Amino acid sequence: MYLIVVKFKTKPEWTDRWLDLVDDFTKATRAEPGNLWFEWSRSVEDPSEFVLVEAFTDDGAEPHVSSDHFAKAMKELPQALESTPKIVSRQVEGDGWGEMGEMKVEG
């Protein structure tokens, strides 16, 4: 699977509208057959920084970056950003989330 984490630093005037701006892109990506998850979070230290954690099957990442909604997002999103997003993208073993080995919650 491909595991990707991207940090987006928004301009002040776009921070509160960021999730609206990426809504169509998010929905379209989540509907892709090769998408495992596509989850947005907001930094607790910097409210203008959004973190995207996404995963794709081994053959799902290439169709994602070749999609029309990806191309549209790459044209639309820069207007709302202060800087080029930072990314970590790796192919890793597995096909989803597993339980944390160091901690067990009994319930």
C-alpha positions, 0 to 999 in steps of 0.5 A: 500500500502507498501511505502518504502524509501531506502538510498544507499551510493555508493563508489566513483568509483561507484557513476557515474555508480550507475544508470547504475548498477541498470537499469535492476533491476529498469526496471524489478521492474517497470514491476511488476504487484504490483509495483506502482512506483520505483523512484531514486533520488540523494541527493543534499547534498551528490552526492554519496547518492541515495534515492529510493522511491518505492511503491507496492500494499498490495499484490505486495511487497512479490512477489517483494522480492521473484523475481529473479531480486531482488535476483540478485540485492541483490548479485550485488549491495553491490560491489558498496556500502560503507555501508548497505542501510538504509530503512523505510518500512511501510504499509500505507493507500491509493493507490497512490499520493494525492495532498498536502493539505497545498498548492494549485497551480492555473494555 
